């Protein structure tokens, strides 16, 4: 018997939705949360795919997330949108405010949306891609739990603190990148731990501050920022602009609020959107076309354009489906069965 199961993307969606219902999420959250997991599997990012069902189920079972939260939208300023997620997962809060953010961006040229009081465990690229589909340039930032040591330090201060950026391009594939300011997403270390695999020693340190190839030791110690002090500075920026700036938690405050439940990060997210026509008017299309010369210069010399691997994986998965670990599905079913 193969250790993987082939699933179509529709089957991934149905499985994710059924499992989220079993663990107790209300239907609006089920639909919104499942789509980010489909996106992870579709784009070859297993650490953000069905694996996240285990994460979501634990956050529900431990009381970290409010499973039937109803987000509340407000407009504090003409170019600002705020959504209070009421303790629910971030995906539904984003969908609640998305249309208002697009409207504010069209009206003002630039707008921002704060998602407050949310639980966040997913990638950011589906959110910026959704805004790029409306012809906008978008950025997104969110802290997490304090798992990452600053450059030169040994004790966690930052979260993995991802940054995502999206730029519209002709055709179906925009320019989108989404990366943690840590050396790697925490989910990648978790997958290595589950598989009993060693990790690169530059991913993190153990509780004594020593580089380690043991995934469990790093999970109990601290992850590293990428690029030394540069990644550390970006991580600090994310803490500030998606924490205190919008009246929400830092990564240290998030993990303190978690109080040992080991749930997903609690806090906020900041999303910025820019309408090219705000600066450029009717000339926007012409200037966006100029950007294609840069993309061609990158790919023309054999360099990889950020996001291209996800788009390549997407083309295959939409045609052939995806392979999912049989052991993972067994674990998910067991967790969902206990919840039921």
C-alpha positions in Angstrom: 0.0 0.0 0.0 1.3 3.4 -0.9 2.1 5.8 2.0 0.3 8.6 0.1 -3.3 9.1 -1.1 -4.1 10.9 -4.4 -6.8 13.5 -4.0 -8.4 16.0 -6.4 -8.6 19.5 -5.1 -12.3 19.2 -4.8 -11.7 16.1 -2.6 -9.2 18.1 -0.5 -11.9 20.9 -0.1 -14.6 18.4 0.8 -12.3 16.6 3.3 -11.2 19.9 4.9 -14.7 21.2 5.2 -16.1 17.9 6.7 -13.3 17.8 9.2 -13.7 21.4 10.3 -17.4 20.7 10.8 -16.6 17.7 12.9 -14.3 19.7 15.2 -17.0 22.3 15.8 -16.5 25.3 13.5 -19.5 27.2 12.3 -20.3 27.0 8.6 -18.9 30.5 7.6 -15.6 29.6 9.3 -15.6 26.2 7.7 -15.8 27.6 4.2 -13.3 30.4 4.7 -10.7 28.3 6.6 -10.9 25.3 4.2 -10.0 27.4 1.2 -6.6 28.3 2.7 -5.9 24.6 3.2 -6.9 23.9 -0.4 -4.5 26.7 -1.5 -1.7 25.1 0.5 -2.1 21.7 -1.1 -2.7 23.1 -4.5 0.4 25.2 -4.5 2.7 22.4 -3.2 3.0 23.9 0.4 2.2 20.9 2.5 3.0 22.7 5.7 0.0 25.0 5.0 -2.3 22.4 3.6 -4.3 19.6 5.3 -1.7 19.4 8.0 -3.2 22.6 9.3 -6.4 20.7 10.2 -4.5 19.3 13.2 -3.6 22.9 14.2 -7.1 24.2 13.8 -8.6 21.2 15.7 -6.3 21.8 18.6 -7.0 25.5 18.7 -10.7 24.7 18.9 -10.4 21.9 21.5 -8.1 24.0 23.7 -10.4 27.0 23.7 -7.9 29.3 21.9 -10.4 30.1 19.1 -14.1 31.0 19.2 -15.5 28.5 16.7 -18.7 30.5 15.9 -17.3 34.0 16.2 -19.1 36.6 14.0 -16.6 39.3 12.9 -17.6 43.0 13.2 -16.6 45.5 10.5 -16.1 49.2 11.2 -14.7 52.2 9.2 -12.7 54.5 11.6 -11.4 56.7 8.7 -12.3 56.9 5.0 -9.2 54.9 4.0 -9.2 52.6 7.0 -11.1 49.4 7.6 -11.2 47.5 10.9 -12.6 44.0 11.5 -12.9 42.7 15.0 -12.7 39.0 14.6 -14.2 38.4 18.0 -11.7 35.6 18.7 -12.3 33.6 15.6 -10.0 32.5 12.8 -8.5 35.2 10.6 -9.9 33.9 7.3 -13.5 34.9 8.0 -12.4 38.3 9.3 -10.5 38.9 6.1 -13.5 37.9 4.0 -15.7 40.1 6.1 -13.6 43.2 5.4 -12.3 42.4 1.9 -15.0 44.2 -0.1 -14.8 47.3 2.1 -11.0 47.4 1.7 -11.2 47.2 -2.0 -13.9 50.0 -2.0 -11.7 52.2 0.3 -8.7 51.6 -1.9 -10.5 52.6 -5.1 -11.9 55.7 -3.4 -8.6 56.9 -1.8 -5.8 55.3 -3.9 -4.5 53.6 -0.8 -6.1 52.0 2.1 -5.4 49.7 5.1 -7.3 47.1 6.9 -6.6 46.0 10.5 -7.8 42.5 11.5 -8.0 42.5 15.3 -8.7 39.8 17.9 -8.1 36.9 15.5 -6.4 33.6 15.6 -4.0 33.1 12.7 -2.4 29.8 11.5 -2.5 30.1 7.7 -0.3 31.5 4.9 -0.8 35.1 3.8 -0.5 34.6 0.0 -4.2 33.7 -0.5 -5.2 37.0 0.9 -2.9 39.2 -1.1 -3.7 37.1 -4.3 -7.4 37.9 -3.7 -6.7 41.6 -3.6 -4.4 41.4 -6.7 -7.2 39.7 -8.5 -9.0 43.1 -8.1 -6.1 44.8 -9.7 -4.6 46.1 -6.5 -1.0 46.0 -5.2 -1.1 44.4 -1.7 1.0 43.8 1.4 0.1 41.8 4.5 1.9 41.4 7.9 1.1 39.4 11.0 3.1 38.5 14.2 2.6 35.1 15.7 3.9 33.4 19.0 7.3 34.3 20.4 9.3 31.4 18.9 12.2 33.2 17.2 15.3 34.7 18.8 16.6 38.1 17.6 19.9 38.0 15.7 22.7 37.7 18.3 20.3 36.4 21.0 19.2 33.0 22.2 15.7 33.7 23.7 12.5 33.9 21.7 11.1 37.5 21.2 9.6 37.4 17.7 7.1 35.3 15.9 7.8 33.8 12.5 6.3 37.2 11.4 5.5 36.6 7.7 5.4 39.3 5.0 3.4 38.9 1.8 3.4 41.1 -1.3 1.3 40.9 -4.4 1.6 42.7 -7.8 -0.8 42.2 -10.7 0.5 40.8 -14.0 -1.0 39.9 -17.3 -2.3 36.3 -17.3 -3.4 34.1 -14.4 -0.3 34.3 -12.2 0.5 37.5 -10.3 3.8 38.2 -8.7 3.3 37.1 -5.1 5.8 36.3 -2.4 5.0 35.2 1.2 7.9 34.4 3.5 8.5 34.2 7.2 11.1 36.4 8.6 12.4 33.3 10.4 14.7 30.9 8.5 11.7 28.7 7.8 8.0 28.5 8.6 7.4 26.7 11.9 5.2 24.2 10.2 8.2 23.0 8.2 10.0 22.1 11.5 6.8 20.4 12.7 6.7 18.3 9.6 10.3 17.3 10.0 9.6 16.3 13.6 6.6 14.2 12.6 8.7 12.4 10.0 11.7 12.0 12.3 13.9 13.9 10.0 16.9 16.1 10.9 16.7 19.8 10.1 19.5 22.1 8.9 21.4 23.5 11.8 20.9 27.1 10.8 17.1 26.8 11.3 17.3 27.2 15.1 18.9 26.5 18.5 18.1 24.3 21.4 17.2 25.5 24.9 20.9 26.0 25.7 21.5 28.2 22.7 23.3 25.7 20.6 22.6 25.0 16.9 20.7 21.8 16.5 19.6 19.4 13.8 16.9 18.0 16.2 13.5 19.4 15.2 12.0 18.8 18.7 15.0 20.5 20.3 14.6 23.6 18.2 10.8 23.7 18.8 11.6 23.7 22.5 14.4 26.3 22.0 14.3 29.1 19.5 14.1 29.5 15.7 16.5 31.9 13.9 15.7 34.9 11.7 16.8 34.7 8.1 19.6 37.0 7.0 20.9 37.7 10.5 20.3 41.3 11.6 18.3 42.1 8.4 15.7 39.5 9.1 15.7 40.5 12.7 14.9 44.1 11.8 12.1 43.0 9.5 10.7 40.8 12.3 10.7 43.8 14.6 8.9 45.9 12.0 6.1 43.3 11.7 5.8 43.2 15.5 5.2 46.9 15.6 3.0 47.6 12.6 0.7 44.6 13.1 0.8 44.7 16.9 0.8 48.1 18.8 0.1 50.1 15.7 -3.3 48.5 15.3 -3.9 48.0 19.0 -3.1 44.3 19.0 -0.7 41.8 20.6 3.0 41.3 20.0 4.3 37.7 19.7 5.4 37.7 23.3 2.0 38.8 24.4 0.4 36.3 22.2 2.2 33.3 23.6 1.6 34.6 27.1 -2.2 34.8 26.3 -2.0 31.3 25.1 -1.0 30.2 28.6 0.5 26.9 27.7 -2.4 25.6 25.5 -0.1 25.5 22.5 -2.8 26.9 20.2 -2.4 29.1 17.1 -1.2 32.7 17.5 -3.6 35.3 18.9 -3.5 38.9 17.8 -3.8 41.0 14.6 -2.9 41.4 11.0 -2.3 44.6 8.9 -3.1 44.6 5.2 -2.2 47.5 2.9 -3.7 47.9 -0.6 -2.8 50.3 -3.3 -4.7 51.1 -6.5 -2.2 51.8 -9.3 -4.7 54.1 -10.9 -4.6 56.3 -7.8 -1.1 57.5 -8.9 -1.3 56.9 -12.6 -4.9 57.3 -13.7 -5.5 56.0 -17.2 -1.8 55.4 -17.7 -1.8 52.7 -15.0 -1.8 49.8 -17.5 1.1 51.2 -19.4 3.2 51.6 -16.3 2.3 48.1 -15.0 3.4 46.7 -18.4 6.8 48.3 -17.9 7.3 46.1 -14.8 7.3 43.1 -17.1 10.8 44.0 -18.3 12.1 43.4 -14.8 10.4 40.0 -14.5 11.8 39.1 -17.9 15.3 40.2 -16.9 15.1 37.9 -13.9 13.7 34.8 -15.6 15.7 35.4 -18.8 19.0 34.7 -17.1 17.6 31.5 -15.5 16.9 33.0 -12.1 13.7 31.9 -10.3 10.9 34.4 -9.8 9.5 34.3 -6.3 6.2 32.4 -6.3 6.9 30.5 -9.5 7.3 27.2 -7.8 3.8 27.6 -6.3 2.4 28.5 -9.7 4.1 25.5 -11.3 2.8 23.2 -8.6 -0.7 24.7 -9.1 -0.8 23.9 -12.8 0.0 20.2 -12.0 -2.4 19.9 -9.0 -5.3 21.4 -10.9 -4.8 18.8 -13.6 -3.6 15.8 -11.6 -4.6 16.4 -8.0 -2.2 16.1 -5.1 -0.6 13.4 -3.0 -1.3 13.5 0.7 0.3 11.5 3.5 -1.8 8.5 4.5 -0.5 8.8 8.0 -1.4 12.4 8.2 -5.0 11.6 7.1 -5.2 8.9 9.8 -4.0 11.4 12.5 -6.5 14.0 11.3 -9.4 11.5 11.4 -8.4 10.4 14.9 -8.3 14.0 16.2 -11.7 14.8 14.5 -13.2 11.6 15.9 -12.2 12.7 19.4 -13.7 16.1 18.9 -16.9 14.5 17.7 
